[in-house]
Amino acid sequence: MTNKHQRLAKLFYFFGFERLIAPVLIKLIYWIGIVVILIAGATSLVNTVDGIGRMLLTLAALLFSLLIWRLFSELLILAFNIYERLVEIRDLLARQGATTATIQPALREGD
């Protein structure tokens, strides 16, 4: 296979949705969100002048926001990981020459 054909195959692989780019983008957005949450939390912490109670509440809110953002991002990644595993199972079954299962009735016509 020539270099031109390899590039064309990679391009088809990319545009043919054989490999999803969303998990990579979700990870990038996750890190951008972490930076935004930390900046917002630090700004809120610096602007808090009402006392130590308000500062602790702001710190707790910051940590809670980071936790929720992580959980949300993991749920999105999980959906794509499930898809990838299902594709692997499909490909494995196709290589093994598995036939589609037929549904047998519970009772035969004469029973």
N, C-alpha and C positions, 0 to 999 in steps of 0.2 A: 504494500500500500504506500503510495507516495505521500509526501508531506502535504500536498494540496488536498488529497483525499482524506487524510487524517484530520485536517482542519475542518473540512466539510462535515465529516462524521461528528466531530465535537460540536459544531454549530447545530447540526440536526439534533444531537443529543440534548443540547440546551433548549432549543426552540420546540422540540418535540415533547417537552414536559416529562422526559425520562428522569431528570433530576430536578427537584424542586429548590428554588432559591429562597423561598419564604423562611425556612428555619435560620438561614444565615442573616436575613434581614431582621428577623425577630430578635436575634442575639445582638445585632447592632443597635436596634431601637432600645433593647433592654439596657445596654450600657449608657446610651444617651439619657434614658430616663433616670438611671441611677445618679448621673451627674446633675441633672436638673433637680431631682429631689434633694440631693445633698446641698446644692447651692441655695435652694429655697429654705431648707431647714436651717442652714447656717445664717442666712439673712434673718429669718424669724428669731433665731436664738440671739443674735446680736441686737435686734430691735426690741427685745423683750426687756422692759424696765420695771415691770410690776413686782418683781421679787423672785425668790428662788422657786416658789411653787409654780409660777408661770413658766420658768425656764425648764423645770422638770417635766411639765406637761408638754411643752414644745419638743423636748428631747424624746419623750415617749411617742408623740405623734410622728416624729421623724422616723423612729425605728419601726413603728407600725406601718408607715407608708412604704418603707423599704421592703418590709415583709410582704405586704399586699402586692406590690409591684413584682416581686420575685414569683409569688404564687401565680399571678396572672400570666406572666411570661412562660412559666413552666407548663401551664395548661395549654397554651398555644403550641409550644414545642411538642407536648405530648400528643396532640392531634396529628401532627405531621409524622412523629415517630410510629404511631399506630399504623398510619398509611404505609410507611416504608416497610414495616414488618409484614403487612398484608401482601404487599407486592412481592416480597421475598418468598412468602409461602406460596403465592400463585406461581411464581417462576419455578420453585422447587417441585411443585406438583406437575407442572407442565413438562419439566425435564424427566420426571419419573414415568411419564406417559399415563398419568391418572385420567380415568374417564369420569365423566360427570355421574354423580350418584343418581340412581333412579328411585323414585318413591314407590314403595310397594304398599298396596292397600292393606289395611289391618285384617279385613275379612275377604275371603275369596267369594266369587259370585255364587258358588254352590253351597257355601256354609250357612 
